[in-house]
Amino acid sequence: MVLDEEVRARAEAWSNAFGYIKSTAVVCAVELELPDILENHGGPMSLSQLSAAANCPAEPLYRLMRFLIFHGIFKKAQPPSVYYAQTPLSRFFASDKLGAFMLLQSTPATRNPTGLSAEALRNGTPLYLRSVNGADPWGNPAGFGMQVFTDAMTAHARDTTSLIVRNYPAAFEGVGSVVDVGGRHGMALGEFVQAFPWLQGISFDLPEVVAEAPPPRPRIELVGGSMFECVPKADAVILMWILHDWGDQDCIEILKKCKEAIPAGTGKVMIVDAIIDEDDDNDEFTGARLSLDMIMMAVTTKGKERTYKEWAYLLKEAGFTTFKVKNIDTVESVIEAFP
């Protein structure tokens, strides 16, 4: 059937009206642990097998899988009868990958639609900040679901560090020590020191975060403090998904403190964050980066994803003389800034 422009527009409008359903259905699949169940099974599963393993009645599970198969999340394997199988996409929703991040997006604070609304944009403050028990969820771990947040950030860090190790190992050549600012319990550093045996790491985070950390891996030290006051000294500093939470002036102050922590001649700051290219609609991750910018607008007061020019401005204002960018085949890039 040949669709005219009006019919295509109507179909697209309906798709947008129900756009939230796709991510909600994926969250449901993650909660049911369907990607993990299929992966652990080692091959396709029938509806009855999947139903039993997920402890979910067959009829609603069938309808959920029908929807997710249509959208390419899972696939059907035939014959002799319908079996369900993993796809490269569904594997990314396993509990140790983006599955934890999907659960974060389903918490009351992050899913509250008032965060991204006309009133929020006009007033400059995401309404969700007062939507959980009348308090800021960032200061209210019970309302925000801090364990969900920690799990999501851990899964994200694990995925991103593996890509840096695989796609840009040269980043750590000549680096003997590194500070991970906002490194929580040192998970990301653990991946780095395992991959690069000469590396010594410091995971730097708020004192209350460090206090709750389990014993760190060998060659990792946990240090508590504020990145606005002083960053521990090392050959390099890593800021992974930190600066997009903050406005420009705060970012400049953070970068200045990081610059003070590294050697003037040989040190560097590695920023792992998204770079929006407003002129490239064909990049596979442009949509995700723009969506992430909408999330930052919805859940922070000044946070944002930045363009190349905006990153260049921050680094110049913080006193860095030059920087370079490395694509690592994901939403983020590695921006290396040199004093």
Secondary structure, DSSP 8 states (H G I E B T S, - for coil): ----HHHHHHHHHHHHHTHHHHHHHHHHHHHTTHHHHHHHHTS-EEHHHHHHHHT--HHHHHHHHHHHHHTTSSEEE-SSS-EEE--HHHHTTSTTTHHHHHHHTTSHHHH-GGGSSHHHHHHTS-GGGG-BTTB-GGG-HHHHTHHHHHHHHHHHHHHHHHHHHHH-GGGGTT--EEEEET-TTTHHHHHHHHH-TT-EEEEEE-HHHHHT-----TTEEEEE--TTT-----SEEEEES-GGGS-HHHHHHHHHHHHHHS-TTT-EEEEEEEEE-TT-S--TTHHHHHHHHHHHHHH-SS---EEHHHHHHHHHHTT--EEEEEE-SSSEEEEEEE-
